[in-house]
Amino acid sequence: MHITFLGATETVTGSKYLIEENNKNFLVDCGLFQGLKELRLRNWSRFPLNPAKIEAVILTHAHIDHSGYLPVLVNGGFKGDIYCTSATYDLCKILLPDSAKLQEEEAEYANKKGYSKHKPALPLYTVDDAEKALKYFNVIPYHKEVELLKDLRFELIPSGHIIGSAFVKLRNHKISVLFSGDLGRQEDLIMKTPEVIKHADYLVLESTYGDRNHDATNPLGEMEKIINETKKNNGVVIIPAFSVGRTQEVLYSICLLKKQKKIKDIPVYLNSPMSISATDIYCKHHNEHKLSSNQCEDMCSTATYITSVEESKALNNKTGPMIIISASGMATGGRVLHHIMRFAPDPNNAILFTGYQAAGTRGDRLIKGEKILKMFGQYIPINSKVYIIESFSAHADQAEILNWVKNFSSPPKMTFITHG
């Protein structure tokens, strides 16, 4: 068995691992590069192997940095199975077309405003491309061994990162290799604890927070303070949130704070059709996380759902106090940019990030204190307060990674550190 690392090396994005066995090729994950321009440009580079020669793809989970390159692969001639869990498939059905739509809209806007160097600006792939890729998905349950070749099998094991997320364990008659994907946390607000693994000959382990531990401060207490301080000034709290995982955690946190009467009389708006759909999927797969069906209903009723473009624009005409949760989580695109443009110039308002901000993203630049941000060809002054609560992270930190690895009955022969 031969492994080539095609992404998530010296960066936390673009996860792709090429497996070669008996002259056959397989991919574990097929993600987009995000963040810095030099990383994003890799998405446009020629794939190092003819996609038609790849037999199958196995997904650890649905996040775009693990699944978002699939439409490009299919466009290039891939016709094999894309294996994943049921929840991962449900999420990819909204994430991949949405990724394509954002690219189409950004290209269209760039052509309309003339601010792109490319004439014309083009999307990496279209909604039609994304829909085509979804036809190759093959849903399998956790813990079912699937035969890829006569002497190559794999199974998916719950990893506790988001719903549907999984470790991928590959084995032939000689060795076993475990891919962690993104490792979840041991005491997550919503997700169950990652499953214990006792043995693998080789381990490919993510390390997003491998060099540090999360702040031990209670994230609900931090959120309560930020919301109430902003409310005193009749301000608006903008929360850029990843549609899958983070939005649901933020919604449930606000739900708990309201139930505990820690925050009162402040309207909450969820302005992201994809986040709304993802929240519904969380409720559909409630057996995969800690929340009961009643708790899911409470979470969903916390916010007013904004679906249409007209409703989204109308939010910018409202005055505070209010909370707007919108995608994308790193402020790289989506409706949240229009809210930042509208509300960031006012010092009474606040922008609250609740997750990892990749280098070079607008979110990263905001939390580092940049006071002018370019969006849609315009320079926007940032006078609002900017906060980040890192303890909401869905990634295990250094201590949690080490605690999980300690469950191995004996150390792997080699551990490859990636995604960091």
Stockholm file with secondary structure:
# STOCKHOLM 1.0

chainA/1-420         MHITFLGATETVTGSKYLIEENNKNFLVDCGLFQGLKELRLRNWSRFPLNPAKIEAVILTHAHIDHSGYLPVLVNGGFKGDIYCTSATYDLCKILLPDSAKLQEEEAEYANKKGYSKHKPALPLYTVDDAEKALKYFNVIPYHKEVELLKDLRFELIPSGHIIGSAFVKLRNHKISVLFSGDLGRQEDLIMKTPEVIKHADYLVLESTYGDRNHDATNPLGEMEKIINETKKNNGVVIIPAFSVGRTQEVLYSICLLKKQKKIKDIPVYLNSPMSISATDIYCKHHNEHKLSSNQCEDMCSTATYITSVEESKALNNKTGPMIIISASGMATGGRVLHHIMRFAPDPNNAILFTGYQAAGTRGDRLIKGEKILKMFGQYIPINSKVYIIESFSAHADQAEILNWVKNFSSPPKMTFITHG
#=GR chainA/1-420 SS CEEEECSSSSSSSCCEEEEEETTEEEEEEECCCCSSHHHHGGGGSCCSSCGGGEEEEECSCCCHHHHTTHHHHHHTTCCSEEEECHHHHHHHHHHHHHHHHHHHHHHHHHHHHTCCSSSSCCCSSCHHHHHHHHTTEEECCTTCCEEEETTEEEEEEECSSSTTCEEEEEECSSCEEEECCSCCCTTCSSBCCCCCCCCCSEEEEECTBTTSCCCCSCHHHHHHHHHHHHHHTTCEEEEECCTTTHHHHHHHHHHHHHHTTSSCSCCEEEECHHHHHHHHHHHHTGGGBSCCHHHHHHHHHTSEECCSHHHHHHHTTCCSSEEEEESCTTSSSSTHHHHHHHHTTCTTCEEEECSCCCTTSHHHHHHTTCSEEEETTEEEECCSEEEECGGGCSSCBHHHHHHHHTTSSSCCSEEEEECC
#=GC SS_cons         CEEEECSSSSSSSCCEEEEEETTEEEEEEECCCCSSHHHHGGGGSCCSSCGGGEEEEECSCCCHHHHTTHHHHHHTTCCSEEEECHHHHHHHHHHHHHHHHHHHHHHHHHHHHTCCSSSSCCCSSCHHHHHHHHTTEEECCTTCCEEEETTEEEEEEECSSSTTCEEEEEECSSCEEEECCSCCCTTCSSBCCCCCCCCCSEEEEECTBTTSCCCCSCHHHHHHHHHHHHHHTTCEEEEECCTTTHHHHHHHHHHHHHHTTSSCSCCEEEECHHHHHHHHHHHHTGGGBSCCHHHHHHHHHTSEECCSHHHHHHHTTCCSSEEEEESCTTSSSSTHHHHHHHHTTCTTCEEEECSCCCTTSHHHHHHTTCSEEEETTEEEECCSEEEECGGGCSSCBHHHHHHHHTTSSSCCSEEEEECC
//
